Amino acid sequence: MEDYPCKSAGLVEYKQFARSVDSRIKTECIGCPLDAHPEEWFCAWRFTLVEES
């Protein structure tokens, strides 16, 4: 089967989910279909807690 193009859904869903847990969480897509990716992983996201100044 071909990779499922989930990036657009993840950009919305993961960002909203993280924000509902803590508004300081920044969500970043490392790579997710339709992006090219290595065989070792399919989809990767980074969640960072940004401290308020």
mmCIF entry with sequence, helices, sheets and N, C-alpha, C, O atoms, coordinates in Angstrom:
data_MODEL
# 
_entry.id   MODEL 
# 
_entity.id                         1 
_entity.type                       polymer 
_entity.pdbx_number_of_molecules   1 
# 
_entity_poly.entity_id                      1 
_entity_poly.type                           'polypeptide(L)' 
_entity_poly.nstd_linkage                   no 
_entity_poly.nstd_monomer                   no 
_entity_poly.pdbx_seq_one_letter_code       MEDYPCKSAGLVEYKQFARSVDSRIKTECIGCPLDAHPEEWFCAWRFTLVEES 
_entity_poly.pdbx_seq_one_letter_code_can   MEDYPCKSAGLVEYKQFARSVDSRIKTECIGCPLDAHPEEWFCAWRFTLVEES 
_entity_poly.pdbx_strand_id                 A 
# 
loop_
_entity_poly_seq.entity_id 
_entity_poly_seq.num 
_entity_poly_seq.mon_id 
_entity_poly_seq.hetero 
1 1  MET n 
1 2  GLU n 
1 3  ASP n 
1 4  TYR n 
1 5  PRO n 
1 6  CYS n 
1 7  LYS n 
1 8  SER n 
1 9  ALA n 
1 10 GLY n 
1 11 LEU n 
1 12 VAL n 
1 13 GLU n 
1 14 TYR n 
1 15 LYS n 
1 16 GLN n 
1 17 PHE n 
1 18 ALA n 
1 19 ARG n 
1 20 SER n 
1 21 VAL n 
1 22 ASP n 
1 23 SER n 
1 24 ARG n 
1 25 ILE n 
1 26 LYS n 
1 27 THR n 
1 28 GLU n 
1 29 CYS n 
1 30 ILE n 
1 31 GLY n 
1 32 CYS n 
1 33 PRO n 
1 34 LEU n 
1 35 ASP n 
1 36 ALA n 
1 37 HIS n 
1 38 PRO n 
1 39 GLU n 
1 40 GLU n 
1 41 TRP n 
1 42 PHE n 
1 43 CYS n 
1 44 ALA n 
1 45 TRP n 
1 46 ARG n 
1 47 PHE n 
1 48 THR n 
1 49 LEU n 
1 50 VAL n 
1 51 GLU n 
1 52 GLU n 
1 53 SER n 
# 
_struct_asym.id          A 
_struct_asym.entity_id   1 
# 
_struct_conf.conf_type_id            HELX_P 
_struct_conf.id                      HELX_P1 
_struct_conf.pdbx_PDB_helix_id       AA1 
_struct_conf.beg_label_comp_id       LYS 
_struct_conf.beg_label_asym_id       A 
_struct_conf.beg_label_seq_id        7 
_struct_conf.pdbx_beg_PDB_ins_code   ? 
_struct_conf.end_label_comp_id       VAL 
_struct_conf.end_label_asym_id       A 
_struct_conf.end_label_seq_id        21 
_struct_conf.pdbx_end_PDB_ins_code   ? 
_struct_conf.beg_auth_comp_id        LYS 
_struct_conf.beg_auth_asym_id        A 
_struct_conf.beg_auth_seq_id         7 
_struct_conf.end_auth_comp_id        VAL 
_struct_conf.end_auth_asym_id        A 
_struct_conf.end_auth_seq_id         21 
_struct_conf.pdbx_PDB_helix_class    1 
_struct_conf.details                 ? 
_struct_conf.pdbx_PDB_helix_length   15 
# 
_struct_conf_type.id          HELX_P 
_struct_conf_type.criteria    ? 
_struct_conf_type.reference   ? 
# 
_struct_sheet.id               AA1 
_struct_sheet.type             ? 
_struct_sheet.number_strands   2 
_struct_sheet.details          ? 
# 
_struct_sheet_order.sheet_id     AA1 
_struct_sheet_order.range_id_1   1 
_struct_sheet_order.range_id_2   2 
_struct_sheet_order.offset       ? 
_struct_sheet_order.sense        anti-parallel 
# 
loop_
_struct_sheet_range.sheet_id 
_struct_sheet_range.id 
_struct_sheet_range.beg_label_comp_id 
_struct_sheet_range.beg_label_asym_id 
_struct_sheet_range.beg_label_seq_id 
_struct_sheet_range.pdbx_beg_PDB_ins_code 
_struct_sheet_range.end_label_comp_id 
_struct_sheet_range.end_label_asym_id 
_struct_sheet_range.end_label_seq_id 
_struct_sheet_range.pdbx_end_PDB_ins_code 
_struct_sheet_range.beg_auth_comp_id 
_struct_sheet_range.beg_auth_asym_id 
_struct_sheet_range.beg_auth_seq_id 
_struct_sheet_range.end_auth_comp_id 
_struct_sheet_range.end_auth_asym_id 
_struct_sheet_range.end_auth_seq_id 
AA1 1 ILE A 25 ? GLY A 31 ? ILE A 25 GLY A 31 
AA1 2 ALA A 44 ? LEU A 49 ? ALA A 44 LEU A 49 
# 
loop_
_atom_site.group_PDB 
_atom_site.id 
_atom_site.type_symbol 
_atom_site.label_atom_id 
_atom_site.label_alt_id 
_atom_site.label_comp_id 
_atom_site.label_asym_id 
_atom_site.label_entity_id 
_atom_site.label_seq_id 
_atom_site.pdbx_PDB_ins_code 
_atom_site.Cartn_x 
_atom_site.Cartn_y 
_atom_site.Cartn_z 
_atom_site.occupancy 
_atom_site.B_iso_or_equiv 
_atom_site.pdbx_formal_charge 
_atom_site.auth_seq_id 
_atom_site.auth_comp_id 
_atom_site.auth_asym_id 
_atom_site.auth_atom_id 
_atom_site.pdbx_PDB_model_num 
ATOM 1   N N  . MET A 1 1  ? 0.833  -1.178 0.000  1.00 0.00 ? 1  MET A N  1 
ATOM 2   C CA . MET A 1 1  ? 0.000  0.000  0.000  1.00 0.00 ? 1  MET A CA 1 
ATOM 3   C C  . MET A 1 1  ? 0.879  1.244  0.000  1.00 0.00 ? 1  MET A C  1 
ATOM 4   O O  . MET A 1 1  ? 1.986  1.235  0.538  1.00 0.00 ? 1  MET A O  1 
ATOM 5   N N  . GLU A 1 2  ? 0.382  2.296  -0.599 1.00 0.00 ? 2  GLU A N  1 
ATOM 6   C CA . GLU A 1 2  ? 1.076  3.571  -0.589 1.00 0.00 ? 2  GLU A CA 1 
ATOM 7   C C  . GLU A 1 2  ? 0.881  4.271  0.757  1.00 0.00 ? 2  GLU A C  1 
ATOM 8   O O  . GLU A 1 2  ? -0.054 3.970  1.499  1.00 0.00 ? 2  GLU A O  1 
ATOM 9   N N  . ASP A 1 3  ? 1.782  5.211  1.054  1.00 0.00 ? 3  ASP A N  1 
ATOM 10  C CA . ASP A 1 3  ? 1.662  5.990  2.280  1.00 0.00 ? 3  ASP A CA 1 
ATOM 11  C C  . ASP A 1 3  ? 0.363  6.795  2.282  1.00 0.00 ? 3  ASP A C  1 
ATOM 12  O O  . ASP A 1 3  ? -0.032 7.361  1.262  1.00 0.00 ? 3  ASP A O  1 
ATOM 13  N N  . TYR A 1 4  ? -0.284 6.836  3.427  1.00 0.00 ? 4  TYR A N  1 
ATOM 14  C CA . TYR A 1 4  ? -1.492 7.640  3.594  1.00 0.00 ? 4  TYR A CA 1 
ATOM 15  C C  . TYR A 1 4  ? -1.074 9.094  3.818  1.00 0.00 ? 4  TYR A C  1 
ATOM 16  O O  . TYR A 1 4  ? -0.263 9.354  4.706  1.00 0.00 ? 4  TYR A O  1 
ATOM 17  N N  . PRO A 1 5  ? -1.594 10.043 3.051  1.00 0.00 ? 5  PRO A N  1 
ATOM 18  C CA . PRO A 1 5  ? -1.196 11.456 3.187  1.00 0.00 ? 5  PRO A CA 1 
ATOM 19  C C  . PRO A 1 5  ? -1.834 12.120 4.409  1.00 0.00 ? 5  PRO A C  1 
ATOM 20  O O  . PRO A 1 5  ? -2.843 12.816 4.294  1.00 0.00 ? 5  PRO A O  1 
ATOM 21  N N  . CYS A 1 6  ? -1.234 11.896 5.576  1.00 0.00 ? 6  CYS A N  1 
ATOM 22  C CA . CYS A 1 6  ? -1.847 12.342 6.830  1.00 0.00 ? 6  CYS A CA 1 
ATOM 23  C C  . CYS A 1 6  ? -1.330 13.680 7.348  1.00 0.00 ? 6  CYS A C  1 
ATOM 24  O O  . CYS A 1 6  ? -1.797 14.156 8.383  1.00 0.00 ? 6  CYS A O  1 
ATOM 25  N N  . LYS A 1 7  ? -0.381 14.292 6.655  1.00 0.00 ? 7  LYS A N  1 
ATOM 26  C CA . LYS A 1 7  ? 0.240  15.514 7.173  1.00 0.00 ? 7  LYS A CA 1 
ATOM 27  C C  . LYS A 1 7  ? -0.774 16.629 7.424  1.00 0.00 ? 7  LYS A C  1 
ATOM 28  O O  . LYS A 1 7  ? -0.745 17.261 8.479  1.00 0.00 ? 7  LYS A O  1 
ATOM 29  N N  . SER A 1 8  ? -1.655 16.872 6.483  1.00 0.00 ? 8  SER A N  1 
ATOM 30  C CA . SER A 1 8  ? -2.611 17.983 6.645  1.00 0.00 ? 8  SER A CA 1 
ATOM 31  C C  . SER A 1 8  ? -3.511 17.778 7.861  1.00 0.00 ? 8  SER A C  1 
ATOM 32  O O  . SER A 1 8  ? -3.814 18.733 8.577  1.00 0.00 ? 8  SER A O  1 
ATOM 33  N N  . ALA A 1 9  ? -3.936 16.548 8.095  1.00 0.00 ? 9  ALA A N  1 
ATOM 34  C CA . ALA A 1 9  ? -4.764 16.264 9.277  1.00 0.00 ? 9  ALA A CA 1 
ATOM 35  C C  . ALA A 1 9  ? -3.958 16.425 10.554 1.00 0.00 ? 9  ALA A C  1 
ATOM 36  O O  . ALA A 1 9  ? -4.447 16.986 11.535 1.00 0.00 ? 9  ALA A O  1 
ATOM 37  N N  . GLY A 1 10 ? -2.725 15.936 10.546 1.00 0.00 ? 10 GLY A N  1 
ATOM 38  C CA . GLY A 1 10 ? -1.875 16.037 11.726 1.00 0.00 ? 10 GLY A CA 1 
ATOM 39  C C  . GLY A 1 10 ? -1.571 17.474 12.105 1.00 0.00 ? 10 GLY A C  1 
ATOM 40  O O  . GLY A 1 10 ? -1.507 17.800 13.290 1.00 0.00 ? 10 GLY A O  1 
ATOM 41  N N  . LEU A 1 11 ? -1.382 18.342 11.113 1.00 0.00 ? 11 LEU A N  1 
ATOM 42  C CA . LEU A 1 11 ? -1.092 19.749 11.397 1.00 0.00 ? 11 LEU A CA 1 
ATOM 43  C C  . LEU A 1 11 ? -2.210 20.388 12.207 1.00 0.00 ? 11 LEU A C  1 
ATOM 44  O O  . LEU A 1 11 ? -1.948 21.228 13.069 1.00 0.00 ? 11 LEU A O  1 
ATOM 45  N N  . VAL A 1 12 ? -3.428 20.008 11.946 1.00 0.00 ? 12 VAL A N  1 
ATOM 46  C CA . VAL A 1 12 ? -4.567 20.561 12.674 1.00 0.00 ? 12 VAL A CA 1 
ATOM 47  C C  . VAL A 1 12 ? -4.796 19.806 13.985 1.00 0.00 ? 12 VAL A C  1 
ATOM 48  O O  . VAL A 1 12 ? -4.882 20.417 15.051 1.00 0.00 ? 12 VAL A O  1 
ATOM 49  N N  . GLU A 1 13 ? -4.893 18.486 13.903 1.00 0.00 ? 13 GLU A N  1 
ATOM 50  C CA . GLU A 1 13 ? -5.256 17.684 15.075 1.00 0.00 ? 13 GLU A CA 1 
ATOM 51  C C  . GLU A 1 13 ? -4.202 17.717 16.176 1.00 0.00 ? 13 GLU A C  1 
ATOM 52  O O  . GLU A 1 13 ? -4.536 17.938 17.340 1.00 0.00 ? 13 GLU A O  1 
ATOM 53  N N  . TYR A 1 14 ? -2.927 17.499 15.825 1.00 0.00 ? 14 TYR A N  1 
ATOM 54  C CA . TYR A 1 14 ? -1.887 17.474 16.853 1.00 0.00 ? 14 TYR A CA 1 
ATOM 55  C C  . TYR A 1 14 ? -1.718 18.845 17.502 1.00 0.00 ? 14 TYR A C  1 
ATOM 56  O O  . TYR A 1 14 ? -1.525 18.945 18.714 1.00 0.00 ? 14 TYR A O  1 
ATOM 57  N N  . LYS A 1 15 ? -1.790 19.893 16.696 1.00 0.00 ? 15 LYS A N  1 
ATOM 58  C CA . LYS A 1 15 ? -1.655 21.246 17.235 1.00 0.00 ? 15 LYS A CA 1 
ATOM 59  C C  . LYS A 1 15 ? -2.784 21.555 18.226 1.00 0.00 ? 15 LYS A C  1 
ATOM 60  O O  . LYS A 1 15 ? -2.532 22.082 19.310 1.00 0.00 ? 15 LYS A O  1 
ATOM 61  N N  . GLN A 1 16 ? -4.014 21.230 17.857 1.00 0.00 ? 16 GLN A N  1 
ATOM 62  C CA . GLN A 1 16 ? -5.158 21.493 18.735 1.00 0.00 ? 16 GLN A CA 1 
ATOM 63  C C  . GLN A 1 16 ? -5.091 20.633 19.996 1.00 0.00 ? 16 GLN A C  1 
ATOM 64  O O  . GLN A 1 16 ? -5.377 21.110 21.094 1.00 0.00 ? 16 GLN A O  1 
ATOM 65  N N  . PHE A 1 17 ? -4.711 19.360 19.836 1.00 0.00 ? 17 PHE A N  1 
ATOM 66  C CA . PHE A 1 17 ? -4.611 18.476 20.996 1.00 0.00 ? 17 PHE A CA 1 
ATOM 67  C C  . PHE A 1 17 ? -3.548 18.988 21.968 1.00 0.00 ? 17 PHE A C  1 
ATOM 68  O O  . PHE A 1 17 ? -3.794 19.085 23.171 1.00 0.00 ? 17 PHE A O  1 
ATOM 69  N N  . ALA A 1 18 ? -2.364 19.315 21.439 1.00 0.00 ? 18 ALA A N  1 
ATOM 70  C CA . ALA A 1 18 ? -1.288 19.812 22.303 1.00 0.00 ? 18 ALA A CA 1 
ATOM 71  C C  . ALA A 1 18 ? -1.699 21.096 23.001 1.00 0.00 ? 18 ALA A C  1 
ATOM 72  O O  . ALA A 1 18 ? -1.424 21.272 24.188 1.00 0.00 ? 18 ALA A O  1 
ATOM 73  N N  . ARG A 1 19 ? -2.350 21.989 22.280 1.00 0.00 ? 19 ARG A N  1 
ATOM 74  C CA . ARG A 1 19 ? -2.794 23.255 22.860 1.00 0.00 ? 19 ARG A CA 1 
ATOM 75  C C  . ARG A 1 19 ? -3.806 23.020 23.988 1.00 0.00 ? 19 ARG A C  1 
ATOM 76  O O  . ARG A 1 19 ? -3.812 23.749 24.979 1.00 0.00 ? 19 ARG A O  1 
ATOM 77  N N  . SER A 1 20 ? -4.655 22.006 23.836 1.00 0.00 ? 20 SER A N  1 
ATOM 78  C CA . SER A 1 20 ? -5.644 21.730 24.881 1.00 0.00 ? 20 SER A CA 1 
ATOM 79  C C  . SER A 1 20 ? -4.979 21.152 26.138 1.00 0.00 ? 20 SER A C  1 
ATOM 80  O O  . SER A 1 20 ? -5.507 21.308 27.239 1.00 0.00 ? 20 SER A O  1 
ATOM 81  N N  . VAL A 1 21 ? -3.833 20.491 25.985 1.00 0.00 ? 21 VAL A N  1 
ATOM 82  C CA . VAL A 1 21 ? -3.089 19.979 27.130 1.00 0.00 ? 21 VAL A CA 1 
ATOM 83  C C  . VAL A 1 21 ? -2.359 21.126 27.825 1.00 0.00 ? 21 VAL A C  1 
ATOM 84  O O  . VAL A 1 21 ? -2.423 21.265 29.046 1.00 0.00 ? 21 VAL A O  1 
ATOM 85  N N  . ASP A 1 22 ? -1.659 21.952 27.028 1.00 0.00 ? 22 ASP A N  1 
ATOM 86  C CA . ASP A 1 22 ? -0.909 23.084 27.579 1.00 0.00 ? 22 ASP A CA 1 
ATOM 87  C C  . ASP A 1 22 ? -0.677 24.074 26.444 1.00 0.00 ? 22 ASP A C  1 
ATOM 88  O O  . ASP A 1 22 ? -0.091 23.717 25.422 1.00 0.00 ? 22 ASP A O  1 
ATOM 89  N N  . SER A 1 23 ? -1.121 25.290 26.610 1.00 0.00 ? 23 SER A N  1 
ATOM 90  C CA . SER A 1 23 ? -1.034 26.294 25.540 1.00 0.00 ? 23 SER A CA 1 
ATOM 91  C C  . SER A 1 23 ? 0.406  26.656 25.168 1.00 0.00 ? 23 SER A C  1 
ATOM 92  O O  . SER A 1 23 ? 0.632  27.309 24.150 1.00 0.00 ? 23 SER A O  1 
ATOM 93  N N  . ARG A 1 24 ? 1.378  26.241 25.980 1.00 0.00 ? 24 ARG A N  1 
ATOM 94  C CA . ARG A 1 24 ? 2.777  26.540 25.686 1.00 0.00 ? 24 ARG A CA 1 
ATOM 95  C C  . ARG A 1 24 ? 3.426  25.501 24.770 1.00 0.00 ? 24 ARG A C  1 
ATOM 96  O O  . ARG A 1 24 ? 4.582  25.668 24.380 1.00 0.00 ? 24 ARG A O  1 
ATOM 97  N N  . ILE A 1 25 ? 2.719  24.450 24.425 1.00 0.00 ? 25 ILE A N  1 
ATOM 98  C CA . ILE A 1 25 ? 3.296  23.397 23.588 1.00 0.00 ? 25 ILE A CA 1 
ATOM 99  C C  . ILE A 1 25 ? 3.276  23.820 22.123 1.00 0.00 ? 25 ILE A C  1 
ATOM 100 O O  . ILE A 1 25 ? 2.229  24.151 21.567 1.00 0.00 ? 25 ILE A O  1 
ATOM 101 N N  . LYS A 1 26 ? 4.458  23.801 21.515 1.00 0.00 ? 26 LYS A N  1 
ATOM 102 C CA . LYS A 1 26 ? 4.620  24.098 20.097 1.00 0.00 ? 26 LYS A CA 1 
ATOM 103 C C  . LYS A 1 26 ? 4.693  22.762 19.350 1.00 0.00 ? 26 LYS A C  1 
ATOM 104 O O  . LYS A 1 26 ? 5.414  21.856 19.767 1.00 0.00 ? 26 LYS A O  1 
ATOM 105 N N  . THR A 1 27 ? 3.956  22.641 18.260 1.00 0.00 ? 27 THR A N  1 
ATOM 106 C CA . THR A 1 27 ? 3.912  21.421 17.464 1.00 0.00 ? 27 THR A CA 1 
ATOM 107 C C  . THR A 1 27 ? 4.608  21.658 16.137 1.00 0.00 ? 27 THR A C  1 
ATOM 108 O O  . THR A 1 27 ? 4.351  22.651 15.456 1.00 0.00 ? 27 THR A O  1 
ATOM 109 N N  . GLU A 1 28 ? 5.500  20.730 15.772 1.00 0.00 ? 28 GLU A N  1 
ATOM 110 C CA . GLU A 1 28 ? 6.258  20.856 14.523 1.00 0.00 ? 28 GLU A CA 1 
ATOM 111 C C  . GLU A 1 28 ? 6.312  19.503 13.820 1.00 0.00 ? 28 GLU A C  1 
ATOM 112 O O  . GLU A 1 28 ? 6.621  18.485 14.439 1.00 0.00 ? 28 GLU A O  1 
ATOM 113 N N  . CYS A 1 29 ? 6.014  19.502 12.541 1.00 0.00 ? 29 CYS A N  1 
ATOM 114 C CA . CYS A 1 29 ? 6.104  18.286 11.747 1.00 0.00 ? 29 CYS A CA 1 
ATOM 115 C C  . CYS A 1 29 ? 7.543  18.113 11.274 1.00 0.00 ? 29 CYS A C  1 
ATOM 116 O O  . CYS A 1 29 ? 8.092  18.997 10.615 1.00 0.00 ? 29 CYS A O  1 
ATOM 117 N N  . ILE A 1 30 ? 8.152  16.984 11.605 1.00 0.00 ? 30 ILE A N  1 
ATOM 118 C CA . ILE A 1 30 ? 9.493  16.654 11.136 1.00 0.00 ? 30 ILE A CA 1 
ATOM 119 C C  . ILE A 1 30 ? 9.385  16.084 9.722  1.00 0.00 ? 30 ILE A C  1 
ATOM 120 O O  . ILE A 1 30 ? 10.170 16.426 8.838  1.00 0.00 ? 30 ILE A O  1 
ATOM 121 N N  . GLY A 1 31 ? 8.422  15.232 9.533  1.00 0.00 ? 31 GLY A N  1 
ATOM 122 C CA . GLY A 1 31 ? 8.163  14.649 8.226  1.00 0.00 ? 31 GLY A CA 1 
ATOM 123 C C  . GLY A 1 31 ? 6.966  13.725 8.323  1.00 0.00 ? 31 GLY A C  1 
ATOM 124 O O  . GLY A 1 31 ? 6.841  12.945 9.267  1.00 0.00 ? 31 GLY A O  1 
ATOM 125 N N  . CYS A 1 32 ? 6.105  13.819 7.354  1.00 0.00 ? 32 CYS A N  1 
ATOM 126 C CA . CYS A 1 32 ? 4.881  13.033 7.368  1.00 0.00 ? 32 CYS A CA 1 
ATOM 127 C C  . CYS A 1 32 ? 4.359  12.998 5.929  1.00 0.00 ? 32 CYS A C  1 
ATOM 128 O O  . CYS A 1 32 ? 4.401  14.023 5.249  1.00 0.00 ? 32 CYS A O  1 
ATOM 129 N N  . PRO A 1 33 ? 3.873  11.862 5.449  1.00 0.00 ? 33 PRO A N  1 
ATOM 130 C CA . PRO A 1 33 ? 3.401  11.814 4.067  1.00 0.00 ? 33 PRO A CA 1 
ATOM 131 C C  . PRO A 1 33 ? 2.430  12.939 3.758  1.00 0.00 ? 33 PRO A C  1 
ATOM 132 O O  . PRO A 1 33 ? 1.470  13.129 4.505  1.00 0.00 ? 33 PRO A O  1 
ATOM 133 N N  . LEU A 1 34 ? 2.615  13.599 2.819  1.00 0.00 ? 34 LEU A N  1 
ATOM 134 C CA . LEU A 1 34 ? 3.243  13.241 1.572  1.00 0.00 ? 34 LEU A CA 1 
ATOM 135 C C  . LEU A 1 34 ? 4.740  13.532 1.495  1.00 0.00 ? 34 LEU A C  1 
ATOM 136 O O  . LEU A 1 34 ? 5.318  13.374 0.419  1.00 0.00 ? 34 LEU A O  1 
ATOM 137 N N  . ASP A 1 35 ? 5.396  13.946 2.572  1.00 0.00 ? 35 ASP A N  1 
ATOM 138 C CA . ASP A 1 35 ? 6.831  14.197 2.564  1.00 0.00 ? 35 ASP A CA 1 
ATOM 139 C C  . ASP A 1 35 ? 7.575  12.891 2.312  1.00 0.00 ? 35 ASP A C  1 
ATOM 140 O O  . ASP A 1 35 ? 7.103  11.811 2.666  1.00 0.00 ? 35 ASP A O  1 
ATOM 141 N N  . ALA A 1 36 ? 8.741  13.010 1.695  1.00 0.00 ? 36 ALA A N  1 
ATOM 142 C CA . ALA A 1 36 ? 9.620  11.849 1.573  1.00 0.00 ? 36 ALA A CA 1 
ATOM 143 C C  . ALA A 1 36 ? 10.117 11.494 2.976  1.00 0.00 ? 36 ALA A C  1 
ATOM 144 O O  . ALA A 1 36 ? 10.308 12.383 3.805  1.00 0.00 ? 36 ALA A O  1 
ATOM 145 N N  . HIS A 1 37 ? 10.328 10.214 3.246  1.00 0.00 ? 37 HIS A N  1 
ATOM 146 C CA . HIS A 1 37 ? 10.808 9.791  4.563  1.00 0.00 ? 37 HIS A CA 1 
ATOM 147 C C  . HIS A 1 37 ? 11.670 8.548  4.413  1.00 0.00 ? 37 HIS A C  1 
ATOM 148 O O  . HIS A 1 37 ? 11.531 7.798  3.448  1.00 0.00 ? 37 HIS A O  1 
ATOM 149 N N  . PRO A 1 38 ? 12.563 8.336  5.375  1.00 0.00 ? 38 PRO A N  1 
ATOM 150 C CA . PRO A 1 38 ? 13.400 7.139  5.324  1.00 0.00 ? 38 PRO A CA 1 
ATOM 151 C C  . PRO A 1 38 ? 12.580 5.900  5.670  1.00 0.00 ? 38 PRO A C  1 
ATOM 152 O O  . PRO A 1 38 ? 11.462 6.007  6.172  1.00 0.00 ? 38 PRO A O  1 
ATOM 153 N N  . GLU A 1 39 ? 13.130 4.752  5.404  1.00 0.00 ? 39 GLU A N  1 
ATOM 154 C CA . GLU A 1 39 ? 12.448 3.494  5.722  1.00 0.00 ? 39 GLU A CA 1 
ATOM 155 C C  . GLU A 1 39 ? 12.261 3.305  7.230  1.00 0.00 ? 39 GLU A C  1 
ATOM 156 O O  . GLU A 1 39 ? 11.352 2.591  7.656  1.00 0.00 ? 39 GLU A O  1 
ATOM 157 N N  . GLU A 1 40 ? 13.117 3.942  8.042  1.00 0.00 ? 40 GLU A N  1 
ATOM 158 C CA . GLU A 1 40 ? 13.088 3.739  9.495  1.00 0.00 ? 40 GLU A CA 1 
ATOM 159 C C  . GLU A 1 40 ? 11.846 4.309  10.170 1.00 0.00 ? 40 GLU A C  1 
ATOM 160 O O  . GLU A 1 40 ? 11.447 3.837  11.235 1.00 0.00 ? 40 GLU A O  1 
ATOM 161 N N  . TRP A 1 41 ? 11.243 5.305  9.567  1.00 0.00 ? 41 TRP A N  1 
ATOM 162 C CA . TRP A 1 41 ? 10.036 5.884  10.164 1.00 0.00 ? 41 TRP A CA 1 
ATOM 163 C C  . TRP A 1 41 ? 9.093  6.379  9.072  1.00 0.00 ? 41 TRP A C  1 
ATOM 164 O O  . TRP A 1 41 ? 9.482  6.616  7.928  1.00 0.00 ? 41 TRP A O  1 
ATOM 165 N N  . PHE A 1 42 ? 7.848  6.521  9.479  1.00 0.00 ? 42 PHE A N  1 
ATOM 166 C CA . PHE A 1 42 ? 6.778  6.893  8.565  1.00 0.00 ? 42 PHE A CA 1 
ATOM 167 C C  . PHE A 1 42 ? 6.337  8.331  8.803  1.00 0.00 ? 42 PHE A C  1 
ATOM 168 O O  . PHE A 1 42 ? 6.093  9.084  7.860  1.00 0.00 ? 42 PHE A O  1 
ATOM 169 N N  . CYS A 1 43 ? 6.241  8.694  10.054 1.00 0.00 ? 43 CYS A N  1 
ATOM 170 C CA . CYS A 1 43 ? 5.676  9.974  10.440 1.00 0.00 ? 43 CYS A CA 1 
ATOM 171 C C  . CYS A 1 43 ? 6.378  10.427 11.723 1.00 0.00 ? 43 CYS A C  1 
ATOM 172 O O  . CYS A 1 43 ? 6.516  9.641  12.660 1.00 0.00 ? 43 CYS A O  1 
ATOM 173 N N  . ALA A 1 44 ? 6.825  11.688 11.773 1.00 0.00 ? 44 ALA A N  1 
ATOM 174 C CA . ALA A 1 44 ? 7.536  12.171 12.957 1.00 0.00 ? 44 ALA A CA 1 
ATOM 175 C C  . ALA A 1 44 ? 7.105  13.593 13.284 1.00 0.00 ? 44 ALA A C  1 
ATOM 176 O O  . ALA A 1 44 ? 7.008  14.458 12.413 1.00 0.00 ? 44 ALA A O  1 
ATOM 177 N N  . TRP A 1 45 ? 6.848  13.803 14.573 1.00 0.00 ? 45 TRP A N  1 
ATOM 178 C CA . TRP A 1 45 ? 6.417  15.109 15.060 1.00 0.00 ? 45 TRP A CA 1 
ATOM 179 C C  . TRP A 1 45 ? 7.255  15.485 16.263 1.00 0.00 ? 45 TRP A C  1 
ATOM 180 O O  . TRP A 1 45 ? 7.713  14.618 17.007 1.00 0.00 ? 45 TRP A O  1 
ATOM 181 N N  . ARG A 1 46 ? 7.458  16.796 16.456 1.00 0.00 ? 46 ARG A N  1 
ATOM 182 C CA . ARG A 1 46 ? 8.188  17.293 17.617 1.00 0.00 ? 46 ARG A CA 1 
ATOM 183 C C  . ARG A 1 46 ? 7.245  18.196 18.416 1.00 0.00 ? 46 ARG A C  1 
ATOM 184 O O  . ARG A 1 46 ? 6.594  19.088 17.873 1.00 0.00 ? 46 ARG A O  1 
ATOM 185 N N  . PHE A 1 47 ? 7.197  17.936 19.700 1.00 0.00 ? 47 PHE A N  1 
ATOM 186 C CA . PHE A 1 47 ? 6.400  18.752 20.616 1.00 0.00 ? 47 PHE A CA 1 
ATOM 187 C C  . PHE A 1 47 ? 7.357  19.401 21.608 1.00 0.00 ? 47 PHE A C  1 
ATOM 188 O O  . PHE A 1 47 ? 8.099  18.711 22.307 1.00 0.00 ? 47 PHE A O  1 
ATOM 189 N N  . THR A 1 48 ? 7.337  20.723 21.666 1.00 0.00 ? 48 THR A N  1 
ATOM 190 C CA . THR A 1 48 ? 8.262  21.465 22.502 1.00 0.00 ? 48 THR A CA 1 
ATOM 191 C C  . THR A 1 48 ? 7.477  22.359 23.466 1.00 0.00 ? 48 THR A C  1 
ATOM 192 O O  . THR A 1 48 ? 6.551  23.067 23.069 1.00 0.00 ? 48 THR A O  1 
ATOM 193 N N  . LEU A 1 49 ? 7.862  22.309 24.712 1.00 0.00 ? 49 LEU A N  1 
ATOM 194 C CA . LEU A 1 49 ? 7.246  23.181 25.709 1.00 0.00 ? 49 LEU A CA 1 
ATOM 195 C C  . LEU A 1 49 ? 8.008  24.500 25.712 1.00 0.00 ? 49 LEU A C  1 
ATOM 196 O O  . LEU A 1 49 ? 9.179  24.546 26.091 1.00 0.00 ? 49 LEU A O  1 
ATOM 197 N N  . VAL A 1 50 ? 7.346  25.563 25.290 1.00 0.00 ? 50 VAL A N  1 
ATOM 198 C CA . VAL A 1 50 ? 7.971  26.881 25.200 1.00 0.00 ? 50 VAL A CA 1 
ATOM 199 C C  . VAL A 1 50 ? 7.628  27.649 26.467 1.00 0.00 ? 50 VAL A C  1 
ATOM 200 O O  . VAL A 1 50 ? 6.464  27.929 26.751 1.00 0.00 ? 50 VAL A O  1 
ATOM 201 N N  . GLU A 1 51 ? 8.658  27.978 27.211 1.00 0.00 ? 51 GLU A N  1 
ATOM 202 C CA . GLU A 1 51 ? 8.461  28.731 28.460 1.00 0.00 ? 51 GLU A CA 1 
ATOM 203 C C  . GLU A 1 51 ? 8.073  30.167 28.142 1.00 0.00 ? 51 GLU A C  1 
ATOM 204 O O  . GLU A 1 51 ? 8.628  30.783 27.232 1.00 0.00 ? 51 GLU A O  1 
ATOM 205 N N  . GLU A 1 52 ? 7.130  30.689 28.887 1.00 0.00 ? 52 GLU A N  1 
ATOM 206 C CA . GLU A 1 52 ? 6.715  32.068 28.701 1.00 0.00 ? 52 GLU A CA 1 
ATOM 207 C C  . GLU A 1 52 ? 7.767  32.992 29.275 1.00 0.00 ? 52 GLU A C  1 
ATOM 208 O O  . GLU A 1 52 ? 8.381  32.679 30.295 1.00 0.00 ? 52 GLU A O  1 
ATOM 209 N N  . SER A 1 53 ? 7.982  34.139 28.626 1.00 0.00 ? 53 SER A N  1 
ATOM 210 C CA . SER A 1 53 ? 9.001  35.097 29.100 1.00 0.00 ? 53 SER A CA 1 
ATOM 211 C C  . SER A 1 53 ? 8.458  35.988 30.181 1.00 0.00 ? 53 SER A C  1 
ATOM 212 O O  . SER A 1 53 ? 9.177  36.848 30.691 1.00 0.00 ? 53 SER A O  1 
# 
